[in-house]
Amino acid sequence: MTPRHAGAQLKPVPHGLLQAFRAYESALMSDDVAALDALFADSPTTLRGDAAGLLVGHEQISAFRGSRGGAPKRRIVQTHVQVIDDDHALIVAVTELDRGGRGLQTQLWARDPVRIEYGGWQVTAAHVSAPAPAFDTRIWRVVGDPLVSSHTADGALSGETVAVKDLFAVAGFAVGAGSPAWLEQAPTEPSHAAAVAALLDAGASVRGIARTEEFAYSLSGLNAHYGAPPNPKAPGRIPGGSSSGSATAVALGQASIGLGTDTGGSIRVPSAYQGLYGIRTSHGAVSREGLLPLAKAFDTVGWMTRSAFLLQAVGDVLLPETPASSSVSVDEVHLVPALVGLAAEDVATAVSDALPEAKPLAWEAARLDEWRQAFVIGQAYQAWQAHGAWLETRLDTLGEAVRGRFEMARSVTREQAAEARTVLAQARTEILDVVGDRILAYPSASSVAPTAADAAGVRDDTMRLTCIAGIAGLPAVSIPVRTPGNLPAGLCLVAAPGRDRDLLALAQSFAE
């Protein structure tokens, strides 16, 4: 233990500080959340940072601790105390993890003379660093440098890297679908999926195969087997799914293009939660050859990027040769107040503020709840048709949330599926009529990224918004916006089927 002062004059370590420090370390190793909460200052300005981002305020820090399931086991190998004054000190500790490698912990401690517990000492700011894993298995199933190289030196996407959602065939690898049981029996793919091959031909390389939720049947990103990829734009919150691994890889800068799918929102939701540009393409616009299906009537190929420019460049490679309209502009966007009103207030504000001059469109979508339920039933019926034969005796291999959806899917009768198709056909007609030649705007998701504990509570609200494009086969682009609380959210633009390029061009104007 080496106490030092910045002016090179040694000062004695204040009474009670080291006891409080040791109490903190003991509480951390035993995952005593109550003690940890007591040792961090109960203030909205208390800070905790690590590689995933910065948590601001005691409430955020406490919520993070309560959900993470404990810290990695470690021991303290060096501790240095820099005394500021009798009531303030900086402690820097070198840690050695049981799993190997060294980390660093820096804490600013302050003493409240009114407090009795722990001598009044509390942490007001902390930064933690740990040895980086060779690769983060929450994000990647397999990764390379690159995993698959392009043989095109001067293509439109040369220099770009792709995180491929683990539903697309990559030659020489099996499709894992987010399920260890599926991966164990899956054959090695002899050739690339059509979308993967097209990106490689355009000069992009495959960085790796990114995690997805089991069979892409979720919107949260919480894979029960591999964990949730982190959300670097909203630490402590979920990444959004099911294209979660691809989204996080892009948000972290580990890949520039996240190739994914969108059935009920799996591009738009992670894009909104992680501040990315994302597109769900018109149904059937991009080949699904070599893609493991969830619900073929709704499955589409999509991708996510950190810039509108690259989002459009990928579209130039993957989309059919239909030029964008030269006249498309922000002035042609119609904001739908009834749909904006379905989102939380902070998201609604962010979306409205992004389009201050947009024309309002008075469409109430009065049967939206009925449409959402029909979409859920239709998707479930198809999901069981696609995977039921294999899952019939293997439902116990699935995580609880996805297992519940497949158990529901197994119970959907042909009659119920037929009734849902009737409702969806009526909904499709109305949606296409309302959209016409307009571009509609509303939130990509109903909220900012929730915590894992709150994820289930926002699923239905978000699906009320995302099912619209799914039902009618519309292209949808999610554009990043920020809430008044500075969290990422998504502005969704939709247009008639086939107008994907118009939306990509429009996204560019938002970025300018």
HUZIMO-V747504 format. One record per backbone hydrogen bond with DSSP energy under -0.5 kcal/mol. CO is the residue of the C=O (numbers start at 0). NH is the residue of the N-H. E is the energy in kcal/mol with one decimal. If there is no record, write none. Layout:
co=CO nh=NH e=E
co=CO nh=NH e=E
This chain:
co=0 nh=2 e=-0.6
co=1 nh=80 e=-1.5
co=3 nh=82 e=-1.0
co=4 nh=7 e=-2.3
co=7 nh=9 e=-0.6
co=13 nh=16 e=-1.5
co=15 nh=19 e=-2.1
co=16 nh=20 e=-2.5
co=17 nh=21 e=-2.6
co=18 nh=22 e=-2.1
co=19 nh=23 e=-2.2
co=20 nh=24 e=-2.2
co=21 nh=25 e=-2.4
co=22 nh=26 e=-2.4
co=23 nh=27 e=-2.5
co=24 nh=28 e=-2.1
co=25 nh=29 e=-1.5
co=26 nh=31 e=-2.6
co=27 nh=30 e=-0.8
co=27 nh=70 e=-0.7
co=30 nh=32 e=-1.4
co=31 nh=35 e=-2.3
co=32 nh=36 e=-2.6
co=33 nh=37 e=-1.9
co=34 nh=38 e=-1.5
co=35 nh=39 e=-0.7
co=36 nh=39 e=-0.7
co=38 nh=122 e=-3.1
co=40 nh=42 e=-2.1
co=42 nh=45 e=-1.2
co=42 nh=57 e=-1.9
co=45 nh=56 e=-3.7
co=46 nh=125 e=-1.2
co=47 nh=54 e=-3.2
co=48 nh=127 e=-2.6
co=49 nh=52 e=-1.5
co=52 nh=49 e=-2.0
co=54 nh=47 e=-1.9
co=54 nh=56 e=-0.5
co=56 nh=60 e=-2.0
co=57 nh=61 e=-2.7
co=58 nh=62 e=-2.2
co=59 nh=63 e=-2.2
co=60 nh=64 e=-2.3
co=61 nh=65 e=-2.3
co=62 nh=66 e=-0.9
co=63 nh=66 e=-0.8
co=63 nh=67 e=-1.2
co=64 nh=68 e=-0.6
co=72 nh=97 e=-2.5
co=74 nh=95 e=-2.6
co=77 nh=93 e=-2.4
co=78 nh=1 e=-1.4
co=79 nh=81 e=-0.5
co=79 nh=91 e=-2.7
co=80 nh=3 e=-3.1
co=80 nh=82 e=-0.7
co=81 nh=89 e=-2.7
co=84 nh=87 e=-1.1
co=86 nh=110 e=-2.3
co=87 nh=83 e=-2.1
co=87 nh=84 e=-2.0
co=88 nh=108 e=-3.2
co=89 nh=81 e=-3.3
co=90 nh=92 e=-0.5
co=90 nh=106 e=-2.7
co=91 nh=79 e=-2.7
co=92 nh=94 e=-0.5
co=92 nh=104 e=-2.6
co=93 nh=76 e=-2.7
co=93 nh=77 e=-1.3
co=94 nh=102 e=-2.3
co=95 nh=74 e=-1.8
co=96 nh=99 e=-1.6
co=100 nh=96 e=-2.3
co=102 nh=94 e=-2.1
co=103 nh=128 e=-2.9
co=104 nh=92 e=-3.0
co=105 nh=126 e=-2.7
co=106 nh=90 e=-2.8
co=106 nh=108 e=-0.6
co=107 nh=123 e=-3.2
co=107 nh=124 e=-1.1
co=108 nh=88 e=-2.0
co=109 nh=111 e=-0.5
co=109 nh=121 e=-2.3
co=110 nh=112 e=-0.7
co=111 nh=114 e=-1.2
co=115 nh=118 e=-1.6
co=116 nh=119 e=-2.1
co=117 nh=120 e=-1.9
co=119 nh=111 e=-2.6
co=121 nh=109 e=-2.7
co=122 nh=40 e=-2.8
co=123 nh=46 e=-1.8
co=124 nh=107 e=-3.0
co=125 nh=48 e=-2.5
co=126 nh=105 e=-2.7
co=128 nh=103 e=-1.9
co=134 nh=136 e=-0.8
co=135 nh=138 e=-1.5
co=135 nh=139 e=-2.5
co=138 nh=210 e=-2.8
co=141 nh=208 e=-2.5
co=143 nh=146 e=-0.6
co=145 nh=144 e=-1.3
co=147 nh=205 e=-2.6
co=150 nh=152 e=-0.7
co=151 nh=154 e=-0.5
co=154 nh=157 e=-1.5
co=156 nh=159 e=-2.2
co=159 nh=204 e=-2.3
co=160 nh=255 e=-1.3
co=160 nh=256 e=-2.3
co=161 nh=163 e=-0.7
co=161 nh=206 e=-2.1
co=161 nh=207 e=-1.4
co=162 nh=164 e=-0.6
co=162 nh=258 e=-2.1
co=163 nh=209 e=-2.9
co=164 nh=166 e=-2.5
co=164 nh=167 e=-2.1
co=165 nh=176 e=-2.1
co=166 nh=291 e=-2.3
co=168 nh=192 e=-2.8
co=169 nh=172 e=-2.2
co=172 nh=188 e=-2.3
co=173 nh=175 e=-0.6
co=175 nh=178 e=-2.2
co=176 nh=214 e=-3.0
co=178 nh=182 e=-2.6
co=179 nh=183 e=-2.0
co=180 nh=184 e=-0.8
co=181 nh=184 e=-1.0
co=181 nh=185 e=-1.0
co=182 nh=185 e=-0.6
co=188 nh=171 e=-3.0
co=192 nh=196 e=-2.8
co=193 nh=197 e=-2.2
co=194 nh=198 e=-1.9
co=195 nh=199 e=-2.3
co=196 nh=200 e=-2.6
co=197 nh=201 e=-1.3
co=198 nh=203 e=-2.0
co=199 nh=202 e=-1.6
co=201 nh=156 e=-3.3
co=202 nh=158 e=-0.9
co=204 nh=161 e=-2.2
co=204 nh=206 e=-0.7
co=205 nh=146 e=-2.3
co=205 nh=147 e=-1.8
co=206 nh=143 e=-2.8
co=207 nh=163 e=-2.5
co=207 nh=209 e=-0.6
co=208 nh=140 e=-3.3
co=208 nh=141 e=-1.3
co=209 nh=165 e=-1.6
co=210 nh=244 e=-1.5
co=210 nh=245 e=-0.6
co=212 nh=215 e=-2.7
co=213 nh=216 e=-1.9
co=215 nh=217 e=-0.8
co=218 nh=240 e=-2.4
co=219 nh=239 e=-2.0
co=220 nh=222 e=-1.3
co=220 nh=228 e=-0.5
co=222 nh=226 e=-1.9
co=226 nh=222 e=-0.7
co=229 nh=231 e=-0.7
co=230 nh=233 e=-1.1
co=233 nh=236 e=-1.8
co=241 nh=212 e=-0.8
co=241 nh=243 e=-0.5
co=242 nh=246 e=-2.0
co=243 nh=247 e=-2.7
co=244 nh=248 e=-2.4
co=245 nh=249 e=-1.7
co=246 nh=250 e=-2.8
co=247 nh=251 e=-2.4
co=248 nh=253 e=-2.2
co=248 nh=254 e=-1.3
co=249 nh=252 e=-1.2
co=256 nh=162 e=-2.9
co=256 nh=258 e=-0.7
co=257 nh=303 e=-1.6
co=258 nh=164 e=-1.9
co=259 nh=301 e=-2.4
co=261 nh=299 e=-0.6
co=264 nh=268 e=-2.9
co=265 nh=242 e=-1.1
co=266 nh=270 e=-1.8
co=267 nh=271 e=-2.2
co=268 nh=272 e=-2.7
co=269 nh=273 e=-1.8
co=270 nh=274 e=-0.5
co=270 nh=275 e=-2.5
co=271 nh=274 e=-0.7
co=276 nh=304 e=-2.4
co=277 nh=477 e=-3.0
co=278 nh=280 e=-0.6
co=278 nh=302 e=-1.2
co=279 nh=475 e=-2.7
co=281 nh=284 e=-2.7
co=287 nh=290 e=-1.8
co=288 nh=193 e=-2.0
co=289 nh=168 e=-2.3
co=294 nh=297 e=-2.4
co=294 nh=298 e=-2.3
co=299 nh=261 e=-2.2
co=300 nh=280 e=-1.6
co=301 nh=259 e=-2.7
co=302 nh=278 e=-2.1
co=303 nh=257 e=-2.7
co=304 nh=276 e=-2.4
co=306 nh=310 e=-1.8
co=307 nh=311 e=-2.1
co=308 nh=312 e=-2.1
co=309 nh=313 e=-2.5
co=310 nh=314 e=-1.5
co=311 nh=315 e=-2.0
co=312 nh=316 e=-0.8
co=313 nh=316 e=-0.8
co=313 nh=317 e=-2.5
co=314 nh=318 e=-2.5
co=319 nh=321 e=-2.4
co=324 nh=327 e=-1.0
co=328 nh=331 e=-1.8
co=329 nh=332 e=-1.9
co=331 nh=438 e=-1.0
co=332 nh=334 e=-0.6
co=332 nh=358 e=-1.4
co=333 nh=440 e=-2.3
co=334 nh=336 e=-0.9
co=334 nh=360 e=-2.5
co=335 nh=338 e=-1.0
co=335 nh=339 e=-2.3
co=336 nh=340 e=-2.4
co=338 nh=341 e=-1.2
co=339 nh=342 e=-1.6
co=343 nh=347 e=-2.9
co=344 nh=348 e=-2.4
co=345 nh=349 e=-1.9
co=346 nh=350 e=-2.5
co=347 nh=351 e=-2.5
co=348 nh=352 e=-2.7
co=349 nh=353 e=-1.2
co=350 nh=354 e=-0.6
co=351 nh=354 e=-1.1
co=352 nh=355 e=-0.6
co=354 nh=357 e=-1.3
co=358 nh=334 e=-1.8
co=359 nh=361 e=-0.5
co=360 nh=362 e=-2.1
co=361 nh=363 e=-0.5
co=364 nh=367 e=-1.9
co=366 nh=370 e=-2.6
co=367 nh=371 e=-2.8
co=368 nh=372 e=-2.1
co=369 nh=373 e=-2.3
co=370 nh=374 e=-2.7
co=371 nh=375 e=-2.5
co=372 nh=376 e=-2.3
co=373 nh=377 e=-3.0
co=374 nh=378 e=-3.0
co=375 nh=379 e=-2.3
co=376 nh=380 e=-2.6
co=377 nh=381 e=-1.9
co=378 nh=382 e=-2.5
co=379 nh=383 e=-2.3
co=380 nh=384 e=-1.9
co=381 nh=385 e=-2.3
co=382 nh=386 e=-2.2
co=383 nh=387 e=-2.9
co=386 nh=390 e=-2.5
co=387 nh=391 e=-2.1
co=389 nh=392 e=-0.5
co=390 nh=393 e=-2.2
co=390 nh=394 e=-0.8
co=393 nh=396 e=-2.3
co=394 nh=397 e=-1.6
co=398 nh=402 e=-2.9
co=399 nh=403 e=-2.2
co=400 nh=404 e=-1.4
co=401 nh=405 e=-2.4
co=402 nh=406 e=-2.6
co=403 nh=407 e=-1.9
co=404 nh=408 e=-2.5
co=405 nh=409 e=-2.4
co=406 nh=410 e=-0.9
co=407 nh=410 e=-0.7
co=407 nh=411 e=-0.6
co=408 nh=411 e=-1.1
co=412 nh=416 e=-2.4
co=413 nh=417 e=-2.4
co=414 nh=418 e=-2.3
co=415 nh=419 e=-2.3
co=416 nh=420 e=-2.3
co=417 nh=421 e=-1.8
co=418 nh=422 e=-2.1
co=419 nh=423 e=-2.8
co=420 nh=424 e=-2.3
co=421 nh=425 e=-2.0
co=422 nh=426 e=-2.5
co=423 nh=427 e=-2.8
co=424 nh=428 e=-1.9
co=425 nh=429 e=-2.0
co=426 nh=430 e=-3.0
co=427 nh=431 e=-2.6
co=428 nh=432 e=-1.8
co=429 nh=433 e=-2.4
co=430 nh=434 e=-2.9
co=431 nh=435 e=-2.6
co=434 nh=437 e=-3.2
co=438 nh=333 e=-3.2
co=439 nh=493 e=-2.2
co=440 nh=335 e=-2.2
co=441 nh=491 e=-3.1
co=445 nh=343 e=-3.1
co=449 nh=237 e=-2.8
co=450 nh=453 e=-0.7
co=450 nh=454 e=-0.7
co=451 nh=454 e=-0.7
co=453 nh=456 e=-0.5
co=453 nh=457 e=-0.6
co=454 nh=457 e=-1.3
co=454 nh=458 e=-0.7
co=455 nh=458 e=-0.6
co=455 nh=459 e=-0.5
co=457 nh=461 e=-2.4
co=458 nh=462 e=-2.4
co=459 nh=463 e=-1.5
co=460 nh=464 e=-0.7
co=461 nh=464 e=-0.9
co=461 nh=465 e=-2.5
co=462 nh=466 e=-2.2
co=464 nh=467 e=-0.7
co=465 nh=469 e=-1.3
co=466 nh=470 e=-3.0
co=467 nh=471 e=-1.7
co=468 nh=472 e=-1.0
co=468 nh=473 e=-1.8
co=472 nh=282 e=-1.4
co=474 nh=494 e=-1.2
co=475 nh=279 e=-3.0
co=476 nh=478 e=-0.5
co=476 nh=492 e=-2.6
co=477 nh=277 e=-1.8
co=478 nh=490 e=-2.8
co=480 nh=488 e=-2.4
co=482 nh=485 e=-2.5
co=486 nh=482 e=-2.6
co=488 nh=480 e=-2.3
co=489 nh=443 e=-2.3
co=489 nh=491 e=-0.6
co=490 nh=478 e=-2.8
co=491 nh=441 e=-1.9
co=492 nh=476 e=-2.4
co=493 nh=439 e=-2.2
co=494 nh=474 e=-0.6
co=495 nh=498 e=-2.0
co=498 nh=502 e=-1.8
co=499 nh=503 e=-2.1
co=500 nh=504 e=-2.3
co=501 nh=505 e=-2.2
co=502 nh=506 e=-2.3
co=503 nh=507 e=-1.2
co=504 nh=508 e=-1.0
co=505 nh=509 e=-1.2
co=506 nh=510 e=-1.3
co=507 nh=511 e=-1.0
